[in-house]
Structure formats: structure tokens, C-alpha cells
Amino acid sequence: MLGAIAGDIVGSVYENFRTKRKDFRLFHPFCFFTDDTVLTVAVAAAVLDDLDLGRTLRRYAWRRPMRGYGPRFYRWMLTLGAHPYRSLGNGAAMRVSPAAYAAKNVDEVLALAKRSAECTHNHPEGIKGAQAVAFALFSARTGKTREEIRATVAERFGYDLRRSVAQIRPGYKLDLTCPGSVPEAIIAFLDSHDYEDAIRNAVSLGGDADTQAAIAGAIAEAFYGGVPGHIALRAWRRLPHAYQSVILRFHRTYPLPTNVEALVQPLAAPSAK
């Protein structure tokens, strides 16, 4: 889950100032956590305490209202009793990573991913995008190879994953839909050699940088066995205490690849001065 959050923070400044380069500054001075992080933590909180997903998403968004939500989500979050708005946007795919850790098998992963999506994004493509990301992440954390992930995600969800980042990058433009951004984010992971490379691949597509880096980072965290310490710590320090508490509780309930406990220890240690 921290893999998605770190990807979101790194990509936050490059959504509006897009780049096609991989040698960008990883943690820009103006980077911040966006709606991707807010709603990922909300899903984790709902899973932990068996809360209504829609109400929990709305409550977390109310508390952090200026984090870059889409206009239709804004209307939904501000309208009590609002119904799902049949979106095929990538908002459900960006927040789904906790589902892949809480579920015990593929059927549970797909069911929980669907539930996490359909309270807002109940278009079939919106649900499919969330399920594809959760399935890829679950496959990565349960030891599947890169090529097994590529083949099974392509077969099950009908995404074209035969392309490379180098082939996609030149003509790729901002696309906020699941069909137009989720396959490319998964490819950013598939073409990577470590966690940081997956994030750099995603941002360098020049599209929806924070969301695609969150998706690629979520899968990469599981596949590579965690987020590198120097990246994880810098992301952790940018989170409010309430979010850190949810992540710690989630880690203790559903062990994550990134050792969140180890991040906390140096921050809590007394000064030697």
C-alpha cells in the first residue's frame, strides 16, 4: 500500500507539468499526497473496521477536500445520499491496493475490488480497471513471475500488455479513463527492474502521472518485496499522523511488503544530542 502512496507523491507535480524523461527529480520540493493517497487510506480504513466503503470514502474526502478529486467525484462527495455515477475513470483503480492484501484468494480479491469501485465507479470499465490492478498486485505478492502476470492479466481483462514503455511514451497523452491509463500503468511495472524504475516509467509516460505511478508503484512494491527505505521514509514523512496510524494498523493486520514498523522506529527514537 505504501508503494501506491509513494508513487502518488512522486507523481503529484508531474500531472500538470508532464515529462517524457525518466531522469526527473524523484521528490520535488512541491510534491504532495493527492486524492490517490486519501482514498487508498480510506479503503484501508473501511476494510480494517468493516465500514461502508462509500461513506468512508466520502468522510476521508471531506477532511481533505483540496487534493485533486475529479469534478464528478466532488459532486458525489458533497451530495449526501448520492448514487454511483457510472464512471469509467481511473479513480477506482488508484485506490484499490488494500484489497489485494486483505483478500485470501483471487475470488476474494476480485469481489473486494468490485465493492471498492462500484460505490462511485460502477461503469463496467471502471470496475474492470480496479479488478485488474488488484489482481496484478495479488499475483505479484503471491509469487507469480512478471510474464505470468502479463499473460494472466491480459487474458482475464483483455488489456494489450505486449507494448513497452518506449513504444507507448512518444505518442501517449493524458487519459483519465481506465481503458486509456490502467494498461499503461501496469506496463510501467512490467518494464521495470526495481521499484524506483517502475515509478519513473509511469511518470515518464507523460500522462496522469500521480495515478499511474500509484498503480505501478503498488504492484512493484509487492513484486520487489517492498519500497526502498529512502523512498518509503520520504513518503511517510509527508503523511498526516492519522494516515500513518491507519497504515500501521493495516500492516499489523495484513502484513505489507514494506516494513512500516521499521520506518517508525528512527522517527520515534530519542535524539542522541
N, C-alpha and C positions, 0 to 999 in steps of 0.2 A: 504493500500500500504506500509506503514511503517512496517507492520508485515512481509512482504516479505523481505524488506531491512534488518531489524534486524536479521531475520533468516539467510540471506546470510552472513552477517558479522560474526555472531556467528559461523556458519559452515565453514567459509573460511579456517581455519587452519586444519580442520579435514577431508578435502577431501584427502589430501596426507598423513596425519598422522591419519588414521582411528581408530575409537574406537568403542567398543561394550558396553561401560559403559554409564550410564546416569549421573554420578556424576563428569563429566568433568568441567573444568573451563569455565564459560559461555563466558566471554570476555577475551580471551587470549591476552597477550601483542602484539602478532604479527597478530591479526585478522585485516581484511581489507574488504572493499567492492569490490566485484568481478564483472564479466560481468553480473551476475544476476541483480545487482543494476543498472548498467549503462543502460541496455536495458529496465528495468522496468521504469526508469525515462524517457527514450526515448519514450516509448509507451505513457506515461502520457503526455509528451510534444506534441506528434503528435495528441492525442485526444483533448487536450486543444485548439490547434490552427488549427485543421483540416488540418494537414500536411500529406504529403505522408509518409506512415509508413516505407517503405523500405529506402527511402532517410534519414529519421530521425534516424533510427537505425544505418545506415552507418555513419552519421555525428557524432553521440554520440560515436560510437566505435572508429572512427578516433581520437577523442580528448583524449580518454583513451585506447590506443592500447594494453597495457600490463596487462590486467585484467582477463586473463584465458579463452579467447574465444576458441572454438573448431577449429581445422585446416580447416574444410570446411567453417566455418563462416569467418575465417581470409581471405581465398581466395576470398570469396564473397565480403567482405567489402573493399578489396584492388583492386577490379576489377570493374571499372565504367561500368554500364550497365549490370552487371552480372544478370543472371536469378536465380530464386529459385533452390535449389539443392536437392530437394526431400528427405529431411532429416526426419527421424522419431525420432531424438534425442529430449531430454527434454528441449532444448533451448527455444522453443516457450512457453512451459508450465511455465517456470520460470519467464517470463516477462509479463504475461497476466493479472495480478491482476487489473490494472487500468480499464480494460474493464468491470469488474463486478460492478464498481461504476459509470461509465459513462452511462451504459445502463439502460433503464427503465423497461425492461421486459426480459423474458427468450429468446425470439426470437432475440432481440437486443444483448443480451449477447453472444449468440452463433455466430451471424453474425460478431460482432466486434472481438471476439476471433479468428474466422477463418481468418479475414483480417489481424490481428496482426501476425498470424502464417505463412500464406502462402507466404509472401514476401520472406521468406527463407525456412521454413519448410513446404513444400507443399505435403509431403507424407501424406496419409490419417491418419496414426497413429500419426504423428506429430501434425496435425490439431486436431485430437480427444483428444490428451493429453491436449492441450491448452483449448479446449472447456470444458473438464471435470473439470479442475481446476477452470475456470471461473464460470461454472455452480455451483460447490460446494460452491464457495465463495459467489455467488449471493444468493444461498439458505440460507447460514448462515446469511447473512446480512438482509435477509427478514424474519427472524424468524423461519425458519424450525428447527426441532429438529435434534439431532445427528442421530437418527435412520431413520428419513425421508431423511436426506442427504445420509446416507449409502445406503438406498434402491433405491432412485431415480437415484443416480449416477451409481450404479451397473446395474440397469435396462436399463438406457439410453445409457451407454457407454460400457457395457459388462465387466467391471472390477470385479475381485473377491475381494470383500471387507469384506469377512467373517473372514479373518485371523486376528490375533492380532500381535502387535509388538513383543511380546515374542515368538510367533511362527515363525515369519519371521527372526528375528535377528540372530540366530545361524548360519544358512547356507547362509545368504544373502551376496552377493559380489557386487562390483562396477558395475553398469549398467547405461549407459548414454542414453538409449532409453526411449521413453515414456512408452511403454508397460512394461518395466522392472523397472521403477522407480516412475512413477506417482501414480499408485495404492498404492504402499507402502508409499509414502509421504502423501496421503490422509488418509491412515490408521493411520499414526503417529498422525494426528489431531484427528481422530475418537477415538483413545485410550487415549486421553489426558484428564486432569482435569482442566487445565488452559493454558494460552498462553505459559509460560515457559516450561511446561511439554510437549507440542506439539513439541517445538524446540528440547528439549532433546531426545524425542522419535525419531525424524527424524535423528539427528546426530548419535545416538546410533545404528542405523541400520548398520553402517559401510560401507555406500555406497557413493553416490555423495552428500556429507554432506551439502555443501552450497546450492545447488539447491533444495534438498529435504527439508531442513529446510526453505528455502524461500517459497516453496509451502505450507508446513504445517503451517508456520507462517502466510501466507496471509489469509488462511481460518480461522485459530484460532483468528486472530485479529478481523475478522468480527463476529465470533461466540461468543467470550467472551467480546465483546464491547470495544476492544482497546488493545494496547500493554502497559503493566505495565510501569509506569513512569520511573523507574530506568533503565529499559531496553531501552525504547524509547529514553531517553536522551543520553545514552551512544552510541547508534547507530547514533543519529542525529549529535553528535559532530564529528563523523568520516566522515561526508559527506562534499563535497565542497559546497561553497555558492551557486553556480549555481544550484546544485541539490536541495538544500534546497528551493530555490526560486520557482522551478517548483512544488515541493511538496506542498508548501504553496498555490500557485495559484490553484493547483488541489483541495486542501482541501476547499478552498473558493468557488470553483465552484461545486464540488461534495463532500459534507461533508463526512469525513472519521471517522471511529470509534475512532481512536486515536486523541486526541485533540492536533493537531500540533501547534496551536496558543499558547497553554499553555507551550509548550516546549521552544518557542522562548522568552517568557517574562522574565524568570530568566536570560537568556543569555544576554538580552538587557538591563536589569536593571542596573542602576549606582551602583558602588561599595559603600558600607557603610563605608569603611575605610577613 
